[in-house]
Amino acid sequence: MSYLADMLWHRLAGPLPGGLDKSELGYLFLPNRHMPLLMRRRATMIVNRVRMFAFLFAVLTPLWSVIDFVVFPPSLWVTLALMRLLASAAFATLLICYRPLGNLFDAYRAIAVLFAIPTAFYVGSHTLLGTYQLSELSAAIGAGYAFLPFVLLAGLSVFPLTLIENVFISSPILLAQALAGYLNWSTLNWPSFAGSFWLLMLITGVSMIAGMSQLAFMTALVRQSVRDPLTGAFSRGSGEEMLELQLGLANRNQASITVAFIDVDHFKSINDRFGHEAGDKVLITLATHITAALRRVDILVRWGGEEFVVIMPNTDLAKARTAVERLCRLGLGTAPDGTPVTASIGLAERSIDGAGDWKALIEKADQRMYHAKHNGRDRVCFGAC
Protein backbone atom coordinates (compact mmCIF):
# COMPACT_ATOMS: atom_id res chain seq x y z
CA MET A 1 0.00 0.00 0.00
CA SER A 2 2.80 2.37 0.90
CA TYR A 3 4.51 1.58 -2.43
CA LEU A 4 1.34 2.57 -4.31
CA ALA A 5 1.05 5.77 -2.26
CA ASP A 6 4.68 6.68 -3.02
CA MET A 7 4.20 5.94 -6.71
CA LEU A 8 1.07 8.14 -6.80
CA TRP A 9 2.95 10.93 -5.02
CA HIS A 10 5.80 10.86 -7.55
CA ARG A 11 3.29 10.94 -10.39
CA LEU A 12 1.57 13.99 -8.90
CA ALA A 13 4.68 15.82 -7.73
CA GLY A 14 6.74 15.23 -10.87
CA PRO A 15 5.19 18.08 -12.91
CA LEU A 16 5.21 20.48 -9.95
CA PRO A 17 8.13 22.91 -9.66
CA GLY A 18 10.13 23.72 -6.56
CA GLY A 19 10.58 20.31 -4.93
CA LEU A 20 7.33 20.19 -2.95
CA ASP A 21 7.38 17.77 0.01
CA LYS A 22 4.74 15.08 0.33
CA SER A 23 3.52 16.66 3.57
CA GLU A 24 2.93 19.93 1.69
CA LEU A 25 0.66 18.51 -1.03
CA GLY A 26 -2.40 19.64 0.94
CA TYR A 27 -1.16 23.24 0.62
CA LEU A 28 -2.25 23.17 -3.04
CA PHE A 29 -5.87 22.42 -2.20
CA LEU A 30 -6.78 24.23 1.04
CA PRO A 31 -5.29 27.48 2.42
CA ASN A 32 -6.01 26.78 6.10
CA ARG A 33 -3.06 24.34 6.33
CA HIS A 34 -0.44 26.91 5.31
CA MET A 35 2.27 28.01 7.72
CA PRO A 36 1.84 31.63 8.91
CA LEU A 37 4.87 32.90 6.99
CA LEU A 38 3.61 31.39 3.74
CA MET A 39 0.18 32.93 4.31
CA ARG A 40 1.70 36.32 4.97
CA ARG A 41 4.01 36.33 1.96
CA ARG A 42 1.35 34.91 -0.33
CA ALA A 43 -1.12 37.59 0.78
CA THR A 44 1.47 40.28 0.05
CA MET A 45 2.14 38.88 -3.43
CA ILE A 46 -1.59 38.65 -4.25
CA VAL A 47 -2.25 42.27 -3.27
CA ASN A 48 0.80 43.52 -5.20
CA ARG A 49 -0.37 41.70 -8.32
CA VAL A 50 -3.92 42.99 -7.83
CA ARG A 51 -2.54 46.53 -7.77
CA MET A 52 -0.51 45.83 -10.91
CA PHE A 53 -3.64 44.66 -12.73
CA ALA A 54 -5.65 47.59 -11.37
CA PHE A 55 -3.11 50.03 -12.78
CA LEU A 56 -3.15 48.31 -16.16
CA PHE A 57 -6.96 48.27 -16.38
CA ALA A 58 -7.30 51.83 -15.05
CA VAL A 59 -5.13 53.09 -17.93
CA LEU A 60 -6.34 50.87 -20.77
CA THR A 61 -10.09 50.69 -20.07
CA PRO A 62 -10.96 54.30 -21.06
CA LEU A 63 -8.61 54.29 -24.06
CA TRP A 64 -10.83 51.83 -25.91
CA SER A 65 -13.52 54.55 -26.03
CA VAL A 66 -11.66 55.95 -29.07
CA ILE A 67 -12.48 52.78 -31.01
CA ASP A 68 -16.08 52.84 -29.74
CA PHE A 69 -16.42 56.44 -30.90
CA VAL A 70 -15.47 55.51 -34.45
CA VAL A 71 -17.76 52.51 -34.90
CA PHE A 72 -20.78 52.89 -32.58
CA PRO A 73 -23.81 55.19 -32.70
CA PRO A 74 -23.42 58.30 -30.48
CA SER A 75 -26.00 57.18 -27.91
CA LEU A 76 -24.30 53.80 -27.48
CA TRP A 77 -20.83 55.35 -27.40
CA VAL A 78 -21.78 57.82 -24.65
CA THR A 79 -23.23 55.10 -22.43
CA LEU A 80 -20.25 52.80 -22.95
CA ALA A 81 -17.82 55.68 -22.34
CA LEU A 82 -19.51 56.47 -19.01
CA MET A 83 -19.35 52.80 -18.03
CA ARG A 84 -15.67 52.71 -18.94
CA LEU A 85 -14.93 55.84 -16.89
CA LEU A 86 -16.71 54.36 -13.89
CA ALA A 87 -14.76 51.10 -14.25
CA SER A 88 -11.50 53.02 -14.64
CA ALA A 89 -12.26 55.08 -11.51
CA ALA A 90 -12.98 51.87 -9.59
CA PHE A 91 -9.66 50.37 -10.72
CA ALA A 92 -7.82 53.57 -9.75
CA THR A 93 -9.47 53.52 -6.30
CA LEU A 94 -8.39 49.91 -5.83
CA LEU A 95 -4.82 50.82 -6.80
CA ILE A 96 -4.66 53.83 -4.45
CA CYS A 97 -6.48 52.43 -1.43
CA TYR A 98 -4.99 48.95 -1.19
CA ARG A 99 -1.59 48.27 0.30
CA PRO A 100 -0.13 44.84 1.12
CA LEU A 101 -0.70 44.13 4.81
CA GLY A 102 0.24 40.44 4.82
CA ASN A 103 -3.36 39.56 5.72
CA LEU A 104 -4.94 36.78 3.66
CA PHE A 105 -8.51 38.00 4.17
CA ASP A 106 -7.46 41.42 2.92
CA ALA A 107 -5.88 39.75 -0.13
CA TYR A 108 -9.12 37.85 -0.83
CA ARG A 109 -11.06 41.10 -0.67
CA ALA A 110 -8.63 42.80 -3.04
CA ILE A 111 -8.80 40.06 -5.66
CA ALA A 112 -12.60 39.85 -5.33
CA VAL A 113 -12.92 43.59 -6.01
CA LEU A 114 -10.48 43.34 -8.93
CA PHE A 115 -12.56 40.64 -10.62
CA ALA A 116 -15.95 42.14 -9.65
CA ILE A 117 -15.31 45.41 -11.51
CA PRO A 118 -14.78 43.97 -15.02
CA THR A 119 -17.41 41.27 -14.40
CA ALA A 120 -20.02 43.96 -13.69
CA PHE A 121 -18.82 45.94 -16.73
CA TYR A 122 -19.09 42.81 -18.89
CA VAL A 123 -22.68 42.04 -17.86
CA GLY A 124 -23.72 45.69 -18.29
CA SER A 125 -22.01 46.19 -21.65
CA HIS A 126 -23.18 42.83 -23.02
CA THR A 127 -26.77 43.63 -22.08
CA LEU A 128 -26.51 47.13 -23.58
CA LEU A 129 -25.01 45.90 -26.87
CA GLY A 130 -27.83 43.35 -27.17
CA THR A 131 -30.38 46.18 -27.48
CA TYR A 132 -28.71 47.58 -30.62
CA GLN A 133 -28.79 46.21 -34.15
CA LEU A 134 -25.12 46.35 -35.12
CA SER A 135 -23.70 45.46 -38.50
CA GLU A 136 -20.35 44.91 -40.20
CA LEU A 137 -17.50 46.68 -38.36
CA SER A 138 -19.61 47.77 -35.37
CA ALA A 139 -20.85 44.20 -34.94
CA ALA A 140 -17.25 42.90 -35.04
CA ILE A 141 -16.13 45.42 -32.41
CA GLY A 142 -19.19 44.65 -30.29
CA ALA A 143 -18.36 40.95 -30.47
CA GLY A 144 -14.95 41.78 -29.01
CA TYR A 145 -16.62 42.67 -25.70
CA ALA A 146 -17.44 38.98 -25.32
CA PHE A 147 -13.72 38.24 -24.86
CA LEU A 148 -13.49 40.05 -21.48
CA PRO A 149 -14.27 36.92 -19.39
CA PHE A 150 -11.49 35.08 -21.26
CA VAL A 151 -9.02 37.83 -20.31
CA LEU A 152 -10.11 37.70 -16.67
CA LEU A 153 -9.82 33.94 -16.34
CA ALA A 154 -6.46 33.92 -18.11
CA GLY A 155 -5.28 36.63 -15.67
CA LEU A 156 -6.13 34.33 -12.77
CA SER A 157 -2.99 32.36 -13.61
CA VAL A 158 -0.65 35.04 -12.18
CA PHE A 159 -1.92 34.52 -8.61
CA PRO A 160 -0.49 31.78 -6.31
CA LEU A 161 -3.85 30.27 -5.32
CA THR A 162 -5.07 26.94 -3.98
CA LEU A 163 -7.61 24.84 -5.85
CA ILE A 164 -10.53 25.92 -3.65
CA GLU A 165 -9.56 29.60 -3.98
CA ASN A 166 -9.44 29.26 -7.77
CA VAL A 167 -12.90 27.71 -7.80
CA PHE A 168 -14.42 30.47 -5.66
CA ILE A 169 -12.87 33.28 -7.73
CA SER A 170 -13.60 31.84 -11.18
CA SER A 171 -17.17 30.72 -10.43
CA PRO A 172 -18.73 34.25 -10.50
CA ILE A 173 -17.15 34.93 -13.90
CA LEU A 174 -18.49 31.68 -15.33
CA LEU A 175 -21.90 32.44 -13.81
CA ALA A 176 -21.78 35.93 -15.34
CA GLN A 177 -21.16 34.35 -18.76
CA ALA A 178 -24.13 32.04 -18.23
CA LEU A 179 -26.25 35.02 -17.10
CA ALA A 180 -25.30 36.97 -20.21
CA GLY A 181 -26.44 34.04 -22.34
CA TYR A 182 -29.72 33.82 -20.44
CA LEU A 183 -30.43 37.54 -20.93
CA ASN A 184 -30.04 37.06 -24.68
CA TRP A 185 -31.96 33.79 -24.80
CA SER A 186 -34.11 34.65 -27.81
CA THR A 187 -31.26 35.71 -30.10
CA LEU A 188 -28.53 33.42 -28.74
CA ASN A 189 -26.49 31.32 -31.14
CA TRP A 190 -26.36 28.18 -29.04
CA PRO A 191 -23.53 26.32 -30.82
CA SER A 192 -21.34 29.45 -30.62
CA PHE A 193 -22.26 30.03 -26.96
CA ALA A 194 -21.55 26.41 -26.01
CA GLY A 195 -18.16 26.54 -27.74
CA SER A 196 -17.27 29.80 -25.98
CA PHE A 197 -18.33 28.45 -22.60
CA TRP A 198 -16.29 25.28 -23.12
CA LEU A 199 -13.25 27.41 -24.00
CA LEU A 200 -13.80 29.46 -20.83
CA MET A 201 -13.80 26.26 -18.77
CA LEU A 202 -10.60 25.13 -20.48
CA ILE A 203 -8.86 28.46 -19.79
CA THR A 204 -10.05 28.26 -16.18
CA GLY A 205 -8.49 24.81 -15.82
CA VAL A 206 -5.17 25.95 -17.29
CA SER A 207 -5.16 29.04 -15.02
CA MET A 208 -5.82 26.84 -11.99
CA ILE A 209 -2.87 24.61 -12.84
CA ALA A 210 -0.63 27.66 -13.40
CA GLY A 211 -1.69 29.25 -10.11
CA MET A 212 -1.21 26.03 -8.14
CA SER A 213 2.22 25.55 -9.74
CA GLN A 214 3.16 29.06 -8.59
CA LEU A 215 1.96 28.17 -5.10
CA ALA A 216 4.02 24.96 -5.11
CA PHE A 217 7.13 26.87 -6.14
CA MET A 218 6.47 29.59 -3.56
CA THR A 219 5.92 26.99 -0.81
CA ALA A 220 9.26 25.34 -1.55
CA LEU A 221 11.06 28.70 -1.64
CA VAL A 222 9.54 29.81 1.67
CA ARG A 223 10.40 26.49 3.29
CA GLN A 224 14.00 26.71 2.12
CA SER A 225 14.39 30.36 3.14
CA VAL A 226 12.83 30.14 6.60
CA ARG A 227 14.75 27.12 7.90
CA ASP A 228 18.24 26.95 9.36
CA PRO A 229 20.05 24.42 7.12
CA LEU A 230 21.96 22.81 10.01
CA THR A 231 19.32 22.25 12.69
CA GLY A 232 16.04 22.50 10.78
CA ALA A 233 14.81 25.19 13.20
CA PHE A 234 13.51 28.46 11.83
CA SER A 235 16.20 30.94 10.80
CA ARG A 236 16.61 34.21 12.68
CA GLY A 237 15.08 36.32 9.90
CA SER A 238 11.95 34.18 9.71
CA GLY A 239 11.88 33.97 13.51
CA GLU A 240 11.76 37.75 13.78
CA GLU A 241 8.91 37.80 11.28
CA MET A 242 6.99 35.15 13.22
CA LEU A 243 7.61 36.93 16.50
CA GLU A 244 6.15 40.12 15.05
CA LEU A 245 3.17 38.19 13.72
CA GLN A 246 2.50 36.23 16.92
CA LEU A 247 2.97 39.23 19.20
CA GLY A 248 0.58 41.26 17.05
CA LEU A 249 -2.04 38.51 17.42
CA ALA A 250 -1.46 38.35 21.17
CA ASN A 251 -1.80 42.12 21.52
CA ARG A 252 -5.07 42.18 19.56
CA ASN A 253 -6.55 39.27 21.53
CA GLN A 254 -5.01 40.27 24.87
CA ALA A 255 -3.50 36.78 25.03
CA SER A 256 -0.35 35.50 26.67
CA ILE A 257 2.82 34.81 24.71
CA THR A 258 6.12 33.72 26.25
CA VAL A 259 9.56 33.42 24.70
CA ALA A 260 12.43 31.32 26.01
CA PHE A 261 15.98 32.40 25.17
CA ILE A 262 18.26 29.32 25.29
CA ASP A 263 22.06 29.41 25.26
CA VAL A 264 24.07 26.17 25.32
CA ASP A 265 26.49 26.05 28.24
CA HIS A 266 30.24 25.69 27.55
CA PHE A 267 29.65 25.33 23.81
CA LYS A 268 32.95 27.01 22.90
CA SER A 269 34.87 24.38 24.87
CA ILE A 270 33.06 21.61 22.94
CA ASN A 271 34.18 23.18 19.65
CA ASP A 272 37.72 23.71 20.95
CA ARG A 273 38.12 20.17 22.33
CA PHE A 274 36.25 18.07 19.76
CA GLY A 275 36.03 20.24 16.65
CA HIS A 276 33.26 22.14 14.89
CA GLU A 277 31.73 19.02 13.36
CA ALA A 278 31.15 17.63 16.86
CA GLY A 279 29.71 21.01 17.88
CA ASP A 280 27.32 20.89 14.92
CA LYS A 281 26.13 17.44 16.00
CA VAL A 282 25.46 18.77 19.50
CA LEU A 283 23.32 21.59 18.06
CA ILE A 284 21.41 19.20 15.79
CA THR A 285 20.69 16.85 18.71
CA LEU A 286 19.67 19.75 20.96
CA ALA A 287 17.25 21.11 18.31
CA THR A 288 15.78 17.62 17.89
CA HIS A 289 15.22 17.24 21.65
CA ILE A 290 13.64 20.68 21.96
CA THR A 291 11.33 20.12 18.97
CA ALA A 292 10.21 16.75 20.36
CA ALA A 293 9.28 18.38 23.68
CA LEU A 294 7.37 21.33 22.16
CA ARG A 295 3.71 21.58 21.29
CA ARG A 296 2.68 21.78 17.65
CA VAL A 297 2.00 25.54 17.95
CA ASP A 298 5.38 26.35 19.54
CA ILE A 299 8.15 27.67 17.28
CA LEU A 300 11.86 26.93 17.58
CA VAL A 301 14.24 29.52 16.12
CA ARG A 302 18.00 29.32 15.82
CA TRP A 303 18.89 32.84 16.88
CA GLY A 304 22.60 32.56 16.15
CA GLY A 305 25.49 30.22 16.95
CA GLU A 306 24.50 28.19 20.00
CA GLU A 307 21.54 30.46 20.85
CA PHE A 308 17.93 29.37 20.31
CA VAL A 309 14.58 31.06 20.92
CA VAL A 310 11.32 29.24 21.56
CA ILE A 311 8.11 31.18 20.84
CA MET A 312 5.16 29.87 22.87
CA PRO A 313 1.83 31.45 21.82
CA ASN A 314 -1.10 31.45 24.27
CA THR A 315 1.24 30.43 27.10
CA ASP A 316 1.61 32.29 30.38
CA LEU A 317 4.82 32.40 32.38
CA ALA A 318 3.87 29.56 34.75
CA LYS A 319 3.07 27.15 31.91
CA ALA A 320 6.19 28.16 30.01
CA ARG A 321 8.33 27.58 33.09
CA THR A 322 6.82 24.11 33.56
CA ALA A 323 7.44 23.24 29.89
CA VAL A 324 11.05 24.45 29.91
CA GLU A 325 11.90 22.72 33.20
CA ARG A 326 10.41 19.48 31.83
CA LEU A 327 12.58 19.92 28.73
CA CYS A 328 15.69 20.27 30.91
CA ARG A 329 14.78 17.15 32.88
CA LEU A 330 14.32 15.14 29.69
CA GLY A 331 17.76 16.27 28.57
CA LEU A 332 19.23 18.20 25.65
CA GLY A 333 21.62 15.53 24.44
CA THR A 334 25.22 14.69 25.32
CA ALA A 335 28.64 16.06 24.43
CA PRO A 336 31.18 13.82 22.62
CA ASP A 337 32.70 12.83 25.99
CA GLY A 338 29.33 11.60 27.27
CA THR A 339 28.61 14.50 29.62
CA PRO A 340 25.05 15.91 29.41
CA VAL A 341 24.53 19.11 27.44
CA THR A 342 22.96 21.87 29.53
CA ALA A 343 21.66 25.35 28.77
CA SER A 344 21.01 28.66 30.45
CA ILE A 345 17.44 29.82 29.75
CA GLY A 346 15.67 33.14 30.20
CA LEU A 347 11.88 33.54 30.02
CA ALA A 348 9.86 36.67 29.20
CA GLU A 349 6.09 37.10 28.85
CA ARG A 350 4.26 39.88 26.96
CA SER A 351 1.88 41.24 29.61
CA ILE A 352 4.00 40.65 32.74
CA ASP A 353 7.08 42.28 31.22
CA GLY A 354 5.12 45.03 29.44
CA ALA A 355 6.81 44.33 26.11
CA GLY A 356 5.50 46.74 23.48
CA ASP A 357 7.18 44.93 20.60
CA TRP A 358 9.03 41.70 19.88
CA LYS A 359 12.45 43.33 20.31
CA ALA A 360 11.64 44.32 23.89
CA LEU A 361 10.37 40.81 24.62
CA ILE A 362 13.53 39.19 23.24
CA GLU A 363 15.77 41.68 25.07
CA LYS A 364 14.11 40.84 28.40
CA ALA A 365 14.48 37.08 27.83
CA ASP A 366 18.10 37.61 26.71
CA GLN A 367 18.90 39.54 29.91
CA ARG A 368 17.48 36.75 32.04
CA MET A 369 19.44 34.16 30.07
CA TYR A 370 22.67 36.04 30.92
CA HIS A 371 21.55 36.23 34.54
CA ALA A 372 21.12 32.45 34.55
CA LYS A 373 24.54 32.00 32.95
CA HIS A 374 26.25 34.28 35.49
CA ASN A 375 24.61 32.47 38.38
CA GLY A 376 25.89 28.97 37.71
CA ARG A 377 24.42 27.97 34.32
CA ASP A 378 22.05 25.00 33.74
CA ARG A 379 19.08 26.92 35.10
CA VAL A 380 15.94 28.81 34.10
CA CYS A 381 15.60 32.50 34.97
CA PHE A 382 12.22 34.26 34.99
CA GLY A 383 10.35 37.03 36.77
CA ALA A 384 12.54 39.12 39.08
CA CYS A 385 15.52 36.72 39.11
N, C-alpha and C positions, 0 to 999 in steps of 0.2 A: 504493500500500500504506500509506504514511504517512497519507494522507487517511482511509482506512478505520480505521486505528488511532486517529487523533484523534477521529473521529466516535464510535467505540466508547467511548473514554474519556469524552467528554462525556455520552454516554448513561448510563454507569455513575456518573459523579461528580455528575451533576445532582441526584439525590435526596439526596446526602450533605451534611450540614451542615459548616460550618467552613472551606470552601475548601481541601479536600485537594489536594495536588500530585500530578501523575501518578506521580512517583517514589515517593510514599508509599502507593500503592494496595496494595502488598504487605504493608503494616503491618496491614491488615484481615484477612489470612489466616493469617500466621505470626508468632509473637512474637519469633523469633530475629533479625529484621531491625530491631527497634526501637532507637533511640538510647538510650544509658544513662539519660539524664534522663527520657525518656518511660517507660522500664521502672520506674524508681524511683518516679515520681509515680503511675503506674498501680497499682503494687503497694501503695502507701500508701492509695490510694482504695479498692481492693478490700478490704483488711483493715478499714478503717474502716466500710465498708458491711456486711461480714460481722458485725462487732461490733454494728452497729445491728440487723441481723436477729436476732442471737443474743439481744439484750436483749428484743426484741419477742416472740420465741418463748418465752423463759424465763418471761416474765410471763403470756402468754396460754395456753400449753399446759396448765398445771394447772387453770386456771379453768374449762375445759370439763368437768371432772369433776363440776361441779354439775349440768349437763344429763344426763350419764351416770347420775348417782345417781337422778335422777327417773324415767328411762325404762328402765334396764337391770336385770336380775336382780342381786342382791347379789354373787354369785360373779363375774359378768362385770364389774361395776363395780369391785370391789376390784382385779382383775387389771389392768384398764385404767388405774385410778388410779395403781397402782404403776409401770406403763409410762410414764405421763405424768410422774410425779415424776422418774423416771430420765432421761427426755428433757429435762425442765426443768433438772435438775442438770447435764447435759452441755452445754446451751446456756449456763448460767451460768458453767461452767468455761471455755468458749470465750471468753466475754466478758471474764472476769477475766484469763485467762492470755495472751491475744494482744494484742500492741501492734504498730502499724505500724513496720516496720524498713526499708521501702524495698527489700525483697528479694522478687523475683518468685516464687522457689520457696516462700518462707514464705507468700506470698499464695495460691499454689495449694493449699498444705496447709490453710490456713484455710478456703477455700471448699469444699474436699473434705470437711472435717469438718462444716461447716455443713450440707451437703446429705446427708451420710451419716446424721446423727442422725435427721431426719424420715423418710428412706427406710427405715431399719431399723424405726422405729416403725410406718410404714405397712405393711410386710410382716408384722410381728408382729401388729398389730391386725387386719389384714384376715384373716389366718389364724385368729385367735382368734374373730372374729365369725362366720366360716364354720362353726364348730362349734356355734353356737346357732341355734335356731329362733325367729327374731324375727318379730313381727307388728305391724301398724299403726304406731303412733308410734315404737316401738323400732326397727322395720325402717327407717323413714324416717331416723331419727337415725343408725343404723348405716350406711345408704347414704351419709351425708354424709362418712364416713371415706374414701370412694373419691375425694373431691375433693382430697386432700392432694397427690398428684403434680401436679395442675393448678396449685395454689398455688406449688409449688416451681419449676416450669418458667416460670411467669409472673414469679416473683421473679428469675429469671436475667437479666431485661431490665435490671436496675439496675446491672449490672456491665459496665465497658468491656472486653470480651473479643474476641479474634480468632475467626475461624470455627472453627479447629481446637480452640481452647480450649472453645468452646461445645459442640462435638461430644463432646469427652471428658467434660465435666461433665454434659451432659444424657443421655448414653447409659446410665449406671447407673440413672437414674430410669425411663427407658423399659423397660430390662430388668427392673427391679423390678415394673413394671406387668404385663409379660408373665409374670413368675414368679408373681405373684398370680393371674393367670388360669389358669396351669397347675395351681396347687395346688387350684383349685376347678373342675377340668375337668368333673367329673360333673354339677355343678349350674349350670354357667356358661351365661348367656344370651348366645349368640354374637353375634347382631345388636347387642345393647346394648354388649357388650365391644368389638366392632369399631368402633362409632361413637365410643366413648370414646377408644379408642387413636388413631383418626384425629384427634380433637379435640386430644389430647395432642401429636401430631406438628405440628398446625397452630400451637398455642401455642408450641411449641419454635421453629418457624420465625420467628414474629413476634418472640419474645424474642431470637433470634440477630440479626435485623435491627436491633432496638433497641439491643442491646449493641454491635454493630459501628458503628452511627451515633454512639453515645457515644464510641467509640474514635476515630472520624474527627474528631469535634469536639475531643476532647482533644488529638489529634495536632497539629491546626492551632493550637490555643491554645498548646501547649508550644513549637511552632516559632516562633510570633510572639513569645513571651515570652523565649525564650532567645537570640535573635539581636539583635545591634546593628543598628539600622535603616540606618545609614550604610554600614558596611563589609561587613555580612553575617557578620562574625566573631561568636563567642559573646559575650554581654554579661557584665559583671563578675559579676553575681549568679549566673548559670548557670555561669560559669567557676569560681567558688568551690565550687559544689556538685560540679562534675566533678573538681576538684582533690581534694576530700575523698574522693570515690568512688574515684578512681584511686590515690590514696595509700594508702587502706585496702586495696585489692587488692594493691598492691605490698608493703605490710607483711605481709599474710597469706602471700603467696607468696615473700617474701624476694627480690623482683625489683627491678630498677633502674627508676627514674623520674627524668627530668631536666626542669627547667623553664628556659626562656630568657626573660629579662625584656628587652624591646626598647623603646628610647626613640629617637624620630626626632630626629636632630641638627638644630639651628637651626630648629625648626619655627615658633617664635614669629616669627622674621624673615620666614618665608614668608607667614604670615598678615598681618604688618604691611605688607609690600611689595606683595603681590598680592591680598590680601583673603581672607576666610574661605572663600569658595566655592572658590578655588584650593587652599586648605589642605585642604578636604574631598576634592578630587580627588586630592591627593597621598596622603591616607590610604586612599582607595578603591583606588588603584593599588598602594600598598604591601601592603595586605591581599591583593589578588589575586596579587601576586608571591609572597608568603609561602605562601599556600594552595597555589599551583601547585608549590612546591618541597617541600611536606610529604608525608609518607606518609599513607595513608588513616586510620591509627589516631591520628595526631597531632591536637592540638586547638588552634586559634587563638582567643585571647580578647582582646577590646579591653578593657584594664584601666581606661582613662580617658584622655581627651584624645588625645595622640600616643603613649601607652604601650600596648604589646601584650605578652601572655604566650603562649608556646607550651608546651603540655604534651606531653611525649614519653614515653609509657609504654614499659616494657621497653627502655629506652635508657640505656646508661651514659654517663659524661661524655665519653669519647673519641669515641664515635659521635655524640653530640650536638654536640660541637665541630666535627667534620667536616661535619655537616649544616648547621650555622649558617654556617660559613665558606664552604661552597659557595653558600649562599643569598646571602651578601654579594657573592661573585664574580659571580653571575648578575645582581645588581642589584635594587634596590628601587624603581625608577622614577626619574623626573626631576622637578625643580622647574619652574615655569613659564618660567624663564629658560634651561632646558636643562641646568643643572648636575645631576649625579647626586644622588639622595637617599641619605643614609647614616644609620646608626643606631649607637648605643652599646648593647652587649648584655652582659648578665650571665648566667652559667650556674650552676645549683646542682643537686646530685644527692642523692637521699634518704640513701643509706648513707654516702657520703663525708662529707657535711656533717652527718650525725647529726640530721636534721630529724625531730622527733617528730610534727609535724602540718604541714598545708599552709601555715599562716601562717609558720612558721619557714622553710620551704623558699622561699616567695616573698620573705621578708625578706632571706635570704641572696643570692638572685639579684638583688634590688633594690640591695643594697649594692654588688655587683660591677658592676652597670650604672652606678652613680654613679662608681665607681672608673674605669671605662672612659671615662666622659664627662670626668672631671677630668684624665685623662691623654692628652688629644688627640682624643677622639671617634673614630668610625668604626673601632671595634675590638671584639673579644670578650674578656671577662674571665672567668676561671674559676680554680678551685683557689686557690692562695695569692696571686693577683695583687692 
